[in-house]
Amino acid sequence: MLDLKEIKTAINFMAKEKNIDREKIVEIIEAAIKTAYKKDYWNKDEEVIVKLDLDNETLEVTVEKTVVKEVTNPALEISFDELWEQAENFSEGDVIEIDVTDEIQDWKIWDSFWRIASQAARQVIIQKIWDTEKEKIYDLFQWKQGQIINVKIEMVEGNKVIFEYQWNQIVLPKWEQVSKDNYVAWARFYLYVDEVSKNEAWISKVVLTRKKPELVSAVFAENVPEIWDWIINIDAIVRHPWVKTKILVSSSFDEIDPVWTLIGQKWIRVKAVMDEFGWEKIDIIPNSDDKALVVKKSLSPAEILKVEIDEEEKKADVYLLSTERAKAVWKSWVNVNLASKLTWYKINIIDLNPEEQK
């Protein structure tokens, strides 16, 4: 026999713990019971009505059928003969509800029936909890796209890092993590709110990340008030997480050096940013109308002899001593690839020996 008192206690706990309306959970369980009844009685077309009353701790299951003279579909119809002495109270075409609660409770495979119902309810409730949690997170972040938040890790579960934000749990999935970050309980990190949206079915989507280059520029903005004041402009930024970031900057005033503004006195500003990213190398490059100069500086720390720009092909031929190639290219070509993305030129490295330089 189903213990309605126990179910009531479980539903009340779940509603409070997961902040879900109790009536929604009741609706889910009613739907699961309806599905289980149809499956076990092999009547998929049957109109089943389930009413679970937690306050009075009662369950009622009824089946809707139309009164007819001759039954052609037993799942949806009932004849006057089947109504016995009550037949005189109905007319053909009347829709009646037949109580099958006792029939279910006396049924020999009662345990199987409730197992199916509880499993279905569990899956739907899990999905409902997930959808509700996503909606809550959407409400938290719907005005924060393109911003960063500073949050504390609550726990790490397998590949998921769970942060606490305004008394809510938010998850940083594996694919938005940086592998070398040290994710441990109580550690604090900046996260970038990359996307807050709803699709055509109004399903919420919130993407938080540690990978995007915009995270670095936003952390710079936290440490460099001139960025908020539009005195310093971040014109472009590219990144290989935990390896290197290249950032192209300019100033709204000729007398202000954008590079040193980001670096700060005694390197204090850039160090604060590097601390957040495990001392990821950060190249700060001044923007200029001289694109050859920008390409040259973007290949720091290599010393470049000459840069020839082909605007039509969006290509840059970069000449340097062969001894400088390793610095220009760096590990796995990271440096030159980032420089190419930053400047929008395909960079071709051309080695020169000392005799050719002369």
N, C-alpha and C positions, 0 to 999 in steps of 0.2 A: 504494500500500500504506500502510496506517495505521502511523504511527510511534509505537509504544507507549512507547518510551523518552521521546520528547518529551512525550507525554500524561502520563506518570508525573511528569516534572519540573514540568509546568504545574500538575498537581493538588497536588503537594507544596507548591509555592509558594503557591497559592491557599489551601490549608488553613492554612498558617502565617500568611499576610498577613491573612486575614479571620477567623482563629480559628474555623474550621469543621472538624468532624471529617472526616478524609480519607475514611472509609468512606461518609459521607453524600454526598460529591461523587461517589464511585464509583457509588453507587446511582442518583444523578441521571443520570449518563452512561449507565449500563446501561439505564435507562428510556427515554432518548432514542434509543438504538440500537434498542431494541425497537419504539418508535413508528415510526422511519424504515423498519425492515424491513417492518412491516405496511403502511405506506403505499406503498412502492415495489413490493411484491409483491401488492398489492391483496387481501390476506387479513386483513381486520380482525378476523375471528373466531379467527385462528390463535393458539395458545398458544405464545408465543415466550419462550425463556429465554436471558438474556445473562449471561455470567460474565466480568468483567474482573478479572484477577489482576495487580495492579501489581507485586507482589514478584517474580513470575516473568515479568512482561511478556508475558502471554498473553491472548488473547481467544477465547472460545468462544461460539458462537451455535447454539442447538438449537431444534427445533420439536417440541412434544408432539403425538402422534397416537395414536388408539385403533385397535387392530387389529380389523378386521371382515372378513367374507366378501365383502360387497358394499358399495362406497363410495357413500354418498349425500351426504356433505359432505367434499370433498377437503381443505378447510382443517383439518379436525379428525380425519379418518380415513385409514387406509391399509389396503390389502387384502393378503392373504397372497401374491397374485401379485406385488405390488410389492416384497415382502421377499425374493423369489428364494430362494436357498439358506438364508437365515436364518429362513425361515418356520416351519420345524420347531421352532424354539426358543421360539415364542410360541403363546399360546392366544387365542381370540377374547375381546375385552374388555380385553386387556392394553394399558397405556399405555406407549408407548416414546418415547424422545427421539432425534430424527434430527439429526445434526450437519450444519449448513448453512454452517459457517464458510468452508470452501473455496469453496463455491458463491457466497457473497457476495463474497469476495475476487477471484474470477475473473470476476465479473459485469461486463458491458461498461459499465454506468453506475455503476461504483464511486464515482467522484468525486461524482456527484450524491447517492448514498446517504449518504456521509459528510458532505456539506455539510448535508443535512437533519438528520442526527443531531447535528452540532455546533451548528447553529442552535438546535435544540430544547433541547440541553443548556445552551447559553449562556443562553437565556431562563429556564430552570428554575433554573439556578445563581444568576442575578441575583436572582430572586425569593426563593430560599432564603437568599442572603446578606442580603437586605432583611429577611426574616422573622427571621433569626438576630440581626441588628443590633437590630431592634425588641425582641426578647426580652431582649437584653443591657441595653438602655436601660430596659426595664420593671423588670428586677432592680435597676438602679441607683436607680430612683425610687419603687419600690413603697411605701416608708414615708415619702415626702417630699411627698405631696399637701398643698397648702395652705401649703407652705414656699417660701422663696426660696433660690437659689444664686447665688454670685458667680463668674462665669466669664469666661475670656479668649477673644477671637475668634481662631480659628486661621486661617480664610480666609473669603473671600466669593466665592461662585460664583453669578453671575447674581442671581436673587431669593432665594437661600438664604444665610443667615449660619450658618457652622459654628463652633461653640464647642468647646473642649477641656475635658472634665470627667472627672477621675480616669482620665486616659489613654484616654478614649473620645471619639469625635466625636458631638456632639449638634447637631441642626439646628433653627434657628428659621426656620420657613417665612414666606413673604411676608405671609400673612394674620394672623400673630401679631406682626409687626413694627410699630414706630411709624415712620412715613415720615421724620420729621425727626431721628431718632436717627442719629448719625454712625457707621455700622458700618464700621470699618477694622480690619485685622489688628493684633492685640496689645491692642486696647482692651478694657477690662473693663466688664461690665454685670451688673446683677442680672436674673435671670429668675424668673418665678413659675411654680411647678409647679401648673398649674390642674387637671389630671386625670391619674389613673393607673388604668387599668382594663383588663379583658378582656371581650370580648363572648361571646355564646353559643357561638361557634366557637373560643373561647379565643385569639382574635387580640388581641395586646397593643396598647394605645393609651396614649401619653404626650403630653400637651399642655403645652408650655412657651410662655409669652407675655410680651410687654412691654406689653400693652394693658390688662389688667385693673386696676381700682382697688385690688384686694387687694394688688397689687404695691407700691403706694405705702404702704399701711398696714403691710405687712411690713417695708419699708425704714425706716419710722418706728420700728418695734419694735427694729430693729437699733441705732438711735441713741438710743432712749429706754427705758432699762431699767425704768422705772416701768410700762411696758406689759406686760412679761413678768411683773412682780410683781403684776399686777392692781390696781395703784394707780390707773392711768389706763386708761379703757376707750374703745375706738373703737366707737361705737354705730352709725355708718353712714358710708359713703364712696361718692362718685360721682366720675366722671372723664371728661373729654374729653382724651385723650392729647395731650401737648405743648402744651395750651392752658390748662386749668385743672382743678384737683381741689378738691372741697369735702369736708371731713371733720368729722363730728359727734362730739364727745368729751365725756366726763364723768369725774368723779373719785369714787373710793370713800370719800374723806375730804373733808369740807366745807372744811377749812383749806387744801387743795391746789387751786391753780388749774390745770385741765387744759390750757387754751390755752397758758399761759406755760410749762408743763412741756414741751409739745411744741416750743415756740419755742426755749426754752433761753436761757442767758445770752448776750448779744450776738448773739442769733439763730443761734447756732452749730448747734443741732440741726436746725432747719428748713432752714438753708442747706445742710447736708450732704445732706438729702433732695432739695432743689431742684437741687443739682449733678448728682444721678443722672438727673434728668429734664429736663435742659436749661433749668433755671430756669422750669419750668412753674409757673404761679401756683397757690398753695395757700391756700385759705381755711379756717381752723380755727375752728369754731363751737362754742360751749359748748351742751350739751344742757340742756333745762329742761322742767319740767311746763307752763310757759307756752308753748303752741305758737305763739301769735302772735309772741312774742319770738323764737322759733327761726326762724320764717319771715322776720322782719325782719332778723335777723343773717345769714341765709343769702343775702340779696340784697346783701351787702356787695360793693362799697364805696358803693352808693347809700344816701342818707339817706332813710329811710322815715318818713312822717308817721303812718300808722295802718295796722293790719292787722285785718281782720274775718274770723274763722274760721267756716266752716259745716261742722261735724263730720259731719252727715248726708250732705252732698254731697261731703265731703272737698275743700272748695274754700276758697281764701284770697283775699279781695279786698285788694289792696295799694294804698294811697293814697300818692302822692308828687308832688312838683312836676314839671312837665313837663321842667324842666332836668335832673332826675335820672334820667329814663327811660333815656337811653343807658347810664348806669352800671348800672342794674338789669338791663337787657336784655343789653347788651354785644354782642360780635360774633356775628352769626347767631343771636341769642337764646341763646347758650351759657349765660350766667349764670343767666337765669331758668329755663331748662330743667333745669340741674343742681340749682338750688334746689328745683324741683318734685319731682325724683326723690329728693332727699335727705330732704325733709320729708313726702313722700307726699301733698301737697296740690296740686291744680290751681290755679296762681297766676294771678290776673287783675290786670293792672296798670291802675290808674286814675289818669290824670293830673289834677292840680289846678293851676290858675293861682294866683298870689299872692293875688288877691282872694278866691278860694274858701277859701284856707287861713285867712284871717281870719274 
